[in-house]
Amino acid sequence: MDTNTSSLTPILGNSVSGVLGEAAAFFFTWDGFIRPAIMAGDVKDPKRSIPFAIVVGLGSAAIVFVGTAAVTLGVLGAPSAGADDLPLLAAAAKAIGRWGTWCVLIAAWTAALGELTGDLLSASRVGLAMGEAHELPGRLGAIHPKFRTPH
């Protein structure tokens, strides 16, 4: 079987850092789907709430992402959007000016902080479950008697 590695260029990108960047993006988004499973024990009526939250969350995200892409393409045009490293930032700067740039940056910072907070919550719940099951060594698995939280 004769293979041509240059045929993989669209998949692998121009460098290993491109592949690693996409892998990071994939795992970042995958983390959001595992969080409901981790938090199911703390959710009231999880059989009803979690499927509803997933459908509403995915639907809302799809509307926002498609809308953002449509506005970005409408403001910049396909050639400019494809040539720019940060097309969303460029579209906001072109459409709104300096305030548009700040709006995009503040939204990105807020999203990053929200993700970090969610990760802390998920990690603490995993630690609690492992501590209750005595799967952590000694002090790491200790559960506070009054607050029922991991030390």
C-alpha positions in Angstrom: 0.0 0.0 0.0 1.5 3.3 -1.1 0.7 6.3 1.1 1.6 10.0 0.7 2.0 11.9 4.0 1.5 15.2 2.2 -2.1 14.1 1.9 -2.4 14.5 5.7 -1.4 18.2 5.6 -5.0 19.5 5.9 -5.5 17.2 8.9 -2.2 17.8 10.6 -1.9 21.5 9.7 1.4 23.1 9.1 3.0 22.1 12.4 2.8 19.9 15.4 1.8 23.0 17.5 -1.4 23.2 15.3 -2.3 19.7 16.1 -1.7 20.2 19.8 -3.7 23.4 19.7 -6.7 21.6 18.2 -6.3 18.8 20.7 -6.4 21.3 23.5 -9.6 22.8 22.1 -11.2 19.4 21.8 -10.4 18.5 25.4 -11.5 21.9 26.6 -15.0 21.4 25.0 -15.2 17.7 26.0 -14.7 18.8 29.6 -18.0 20.6 29.5 -19.8 17.4 28.6 -18.3 15.3 31.4 -19.2 17.9 34.1 -23.0 17.0 34.2 -22.0 13.4 34.9 -19.7 14.4 37.7 -22.3 16.8 39.2 -25.3 14.4 38.8 -25.3 13.5 42.5 -25.8 17.2 43.4 -28.6 17.8 41.0 -32.3 17.6 42.0 -34.0 15.1 39.6 -31.0 14.5 37.4 -32.9 12.2 35.0 -35.0 15.2 34.0 -32.7 18.1 34.6 -29.5 16.9 32.9 -31.1 16.0 29.5 -33.0 19.3 29.5 -29.8 21.2 30.4 -27.8 19.5 27.6 -30.4 20.2 24.9 -31.0 23.8 26.0 -27.2 24.3 26.4 -26.3 22.8 23.0 -29.1 24.7 21.3 -28.1 28.0 22.9 -24.5 27.5 22.0 -25.3 26.6 18.4 -27.4 29.8 18.0 -24.6 31.9 19.5 -21.8 30.2 17.5 -23.7 30.3 14.2 -24.9 33.9 14.8 -21.3 35.0 15.7 -19.9 33.3 12.6 -22.6 35.0 10.4 -22.0 38.4 11.8 -18.2 38.0 11.5 -18.5 36.9 7.9 -21.0 39.7 7.1 -18.6 42.3 8.6 -15.3 41.1 7.2 -16.2 38.9 4.2 -14.9 35.4 3.7 -11.4 36.4 2.3 -10.6 38.7 5.2 -12.1 36.4 7.8 -10.0 33.5 6.5 -6.8 35.6 6.4 -7.1 37.0 9.9 -5.7 35.1 12.9 -8.4 36.7 15.2 -11.4 37.3 12.9 -13.9 37.8 15.7 -11.7 40.5 17.2 -11.2 42.1 13.8 -14.9 42.1 13.1 -15.8 43.7 16.4 -13.1 46.4 15.9 -14.4 47.1 12.4 -18.1 47.1 13.3 -18.0 48.9 16.7 -14.4 50.3 17.0 -12.3 50.2 20.1 -15.3 49.3 22.3 -15.9 46.2 20.1 -12.4 45.0 20.8 -12.9 45.4 24.6 -16.3 43.7 24.4 -14.7 40.6 22.8 -11.8 40.6 25.3 -14.1 40.9 28.3 -16.3 38.2 27.0 -13.3 35.9 26.5 -11.9 36.6 30.0 -15.4 36.0 31.5 -15.7 32.7 29.7 -12.3 31.6 30.8 -13.0 32.5 34.5 -16.4 30.6 34.3 -14.6 27.6 32.9 -12.0 27.7 35.7 -14.7 28.0 38.3 -16.6 25.0 36.8 -13.4 23.0 36.8 -12.8 23.7 40.5 -16.3 22.6 41.3 -16.0 19.4 39.3 -12.6 18.6 40.8 -13.9 19.1 44.3 -16.8 16.7 43.6 -14.5 14.1 42.3 -12.3 14.5 45.4 -15.4 14.1 47.6 -16.6 11.0 45.9 -13.1 9.4 46.0 -12.7 10.4 49.7 -16.1 8.9 50.6 -15.1 5.7 48.8 -11.7 5.6 50.7 -9.9 5.7 47.3 -7.5 8.4 48.4 -4.6 8.0 50.8 -5.1 9.2 54.4 -5.4 12.9 54.8 -6.2 13.5 51.1 -9.3 11.4 51.5 -10.5 13.0 54.7 -14.0 14.4 54.6 -14.9 17.3 56.9 -17.4 15.9 59.5 -19.5 19.1 59.6 -19.4 20.5 56.1 -19.1 17.1 54.2 -16.4 18.5 51.9 -13.0 17.1 51.2 -10.1 18.5 53.1 
